[in-house]
Amino acid sequence: MSLLFDVWLLNGLTSGLLDGILEDTDLNGDDYGMYSLLRRFGPATPTQIRRWTGQRPTTVSAHLKRLQARGHIARSANPADGRSHRVGLTPAGEAAHDRATEPFLAAMHTLRPRFVPDTIRERLVLQHLDSILRESAGLDPRPYRVALEQDSSDHDRTDTSVLAYTGAPLSAAEEQQVRLYIDFLRSQEANRA
């Protein structure tokens, strides 16, 4: 077997896991990835989405048609090129993404202790593999980079602020709820940026 086969196996495992996590929402794992991409980096042209994801043009087109049928994306003129259009999430699409984010974050917090305490090394290795595969396929760089300065909770930080809490110690369940809420707030802030 090869490294590419290992990546393929992980892709299948990840898709199945995400589908299971999101089964009580309007989105499946592939949908959640597309909604997250559009919410964080959109609006974008279908060509740009293809170059970020490496998916075939017909796959991107079919996915966007499903989102449009749900009323979750809107098309707009591309100011950089009048011959193309951009797609972005509608408020209904953002609401569907919000509903799916809660179980996604809960699953991440459940999985995090099963990963090594600090996943930055693994994420850097995956980023390296991603770069090689993108270069081989002639695709654009991913729309974000994992930085060495990230902390073990996998969040981008641009400041050194620390949250202070002087009350009674939190139980593990209470601490998890606080972390989920912080993740939710950060995702909302990133989406407004």
Buried (B, 14 or more C-beta within 10 A) or exposed (E): EEEEEEBEEEEEEEBEEBBEBBEEBBBBBBBBBBBBBBBEBBBBBBBBBBBBBBBEEEBBBEBBEBBBEBEBBBEEEBEEEEEEBBBBBBEBBBEBBBBBBEBBBBBBBEEBEEEEEEBBEEBBEBBEBBBEEBEEEEBEEBBEEBEEEBEEBBEEEEEEEEEEEEEEEEEEEEEBBEBBEBBBEBBBEEBEE
